[in-house]
Amino acid sequence: MTNQLAIILGFIILIALGLDYVFADWANTIFLGRKLNDLIEYLAFWR
């Protein structure tokens, strides 16, 4: 991954988080965080 591509992806992520804050009041970010937590716990079970 080049530096330019990393910067572009970083800006896209920041824009997506900003849009989630403005339009959904962090609802989508909280949902994805909870699902990621469930996935981590599920994978830890198989360890």
N, C-alpha and C positions, 0 to 999 in steps of 0.2 A: 504494500500500500504506500503510495507516495504521500508526501506532506500535503500537497494540494488536495488530493482526494480525502485525506483525513480531516482537513479544515472544512471542506464542503459538507462532509457527513456530519461533522460537529455542528455546523450551522443549521443543517436540516433538523437535527435532533432538538436543538435549542428553539427553533421556530415551532416545531411540533409541540414542545412543552409549553411555549408561550401561548399558542392557540388553544391548547387544552385549558390553560388557566383562564383565558379570557372568555371562552365560549362554554366550558363545561365545569368550571370551578374545581379542577383537578380530579374530576370523577373518573376519567379514563386512565389517568396515571395511577390512581389508587387501585382501580380494578386490575390493571396489569401487574402492579406490585403484589397484590394479594394472590393472583394466579401464579406468579413467579415463585412466591413463597410456598404455595401448595406443591408446585413442581419440584422444588428443592427438597421438601420434606418427603415426597414420594420417592425421589431418587435416593435419598438417604436411607430409606427403608430397604432398598435392594443392595446396599453396600455391605 
